[in-house]
Amino acid sequence: MKEERLFELVNTIEDLDYAAMDAARKREDSLAKPPGSLGRLEDIAVQLSGISGELHNNVDKSCIVIMCSDNGVVEEGVSSAPQSVTLAQTINFTRRLTGVGTLAKYFNTDLMVVDLGINADVPKELLVTDTLETIGSEVRVPNKIIDRKLKKGTCNLAKEPAMTRQEAVEAIGVGLEMARDLKKAGYSIFGIGEMGIGNTTTSAAVLSALTGLLVVETVGKGGGITEQSFVRKREIVEEVLKRYEFTGQEDLDVVDVLAKVGGFDLAAMTGSFLGAAVYKLPVVIDGFISAVAAMAAVKISPFAKKYMIASHVSKEQGYSHALKALGLPAMLHLDLRLGEGSGCPLAFQIIRGACAVMNHMATFAEAEINDDYLEEIRKLDF
């Protein structure tokens, strides 16, 4: 994808449908319950109406997009796991043997597994180029690895830019493509996860670059590292931020930031968050890397935030700062720190609950209950 085309698509992103949201809020307030007593479930249902323009919605057909790529910065010893884990886990996604794979299978959620830059050859029998396949009368994502490899891993950002600008644009374009095809196949919601050893380092660098947050606030221990590796990880992020003079400036070029200190996975995830807004689909944020990609998308297009739902509060160091910068509340506090998109299947269940209330709960009139007693209560601010 050319950069001009990328921003043509981004410029089509619109605000939510506030008339539909007003209708949804009135419906929620007419249901047989005290006003606002279902809390976030009501807010989510109203948000979904703003996205779709419809009063009644469902999110039964769900998917998690998992962007997989290796990061050259692992040469610096910033990760405890060997780079080979990226390929192994990417393959295991298709077998539903991973954390997110197991949860997705249990909750009837599809996985869209994408290779953007795994530093190894994926077995040919596991690769496909088509993003969708027809199974019976239904179009779904294939249970394979979608081949969108740009090259085998990014460069070591400690020594040179992680990517060229064009590579970053192409990765963002892949993310947009995945969102487009999910919409085409009739998916009603998707989440965004990742697999890439070293990507908490790139994410910390991007988050600090975009927000001006201190390195001590954004750099965590990822999947678990020694104190020596942790110190080195902080040093690297500090060094690259100084090198490129990334300090959270308002006029920062997000594509440039992603190219210099990001990764293929992070850039593609950014593209999918943008794609959710372009194609009007609700999208769920998973953990730290996912939240940083969401932040990058919002910096490119502020309206993109309105299509996002944060799933859980990750234990990774920078996550709470990323969510605060986004201004989004998370639904779950489960001390998760796995990544992969593992919080998304859990979040989908809550969002389905929000839809169920809107679609099936009786109003006071339908339940034949006199709601005059609520007249004064409705004036209160809960």
Secondary structure, 3 states (H helix, E strand, C coil): CCHHHHHHHHCCCCCCCHHHHHHHHHHHHHECCCCCCCHHHHHHHHHHHHHHCCCCCCCCCEEEEEEEECCHHHHHCCCCCCCHHHHHHHHHHHHCCCHHHHHHHHCCCEEEEEEEECCCCCCHHHEECCCCEEECCEEECCCCEEECCCCCCCCCCCCCCCCCHHHHHHHHHHHHHHHHHHHHCCCCEEEEEEECCCHHHHHHHHHHHHHCCCHHHHCCCCCCCCHHHHHHHHHHHHHHHHHHCCCCCCCCCHHHHHHHHCCHHHHHHHHHHHHHHHCCCCEEECCHHHHHHHHHHHHHCHHHHHHEEEEECCCCCCHHHHHHHHCCCEEECCCCCCCCCCCHHHHHHHHHHHHHHHHHCCECCCCCCCCHHHCCHHHCCC
